[in-house]
Amino acid sequence: MTDQPVEKMTFEQAMKELEGVVAQLERGDVPLDESIALYQRGAELKARCEARLKDAEEKVAAITLDAQGQPTGTTLVEPQ
């Protein structure tokens, strides 16, 4: 588990840490209190990944193609 705030993580960072949290919980060798903390962190990481994926889907949905297959009607979206 890192000390980096979840809201500042990229999708890749959050996913990598989430995978580590899941692996630790699946092993079952973590004390109960630590398991609870890991579960809470995992829930935050999952929410971050879902939010970043939703942002990406919205950006892709904002792009339409013209008859020649060129992007048109794109909307500039500020990264979060």
PyMOL commands that set and color helices and strands:
alter all, ss='L'
color gray80, all
select helices_A, chain A and resi 6-8+11-27+32-61
alter helices_A, ss='H'
color red, helices_A
select strands_A, chain A and resi 64-65+71-72
alter strands_A, ss='S'
color yellow, strands_A
deselect
rebuild
show_as cartoon
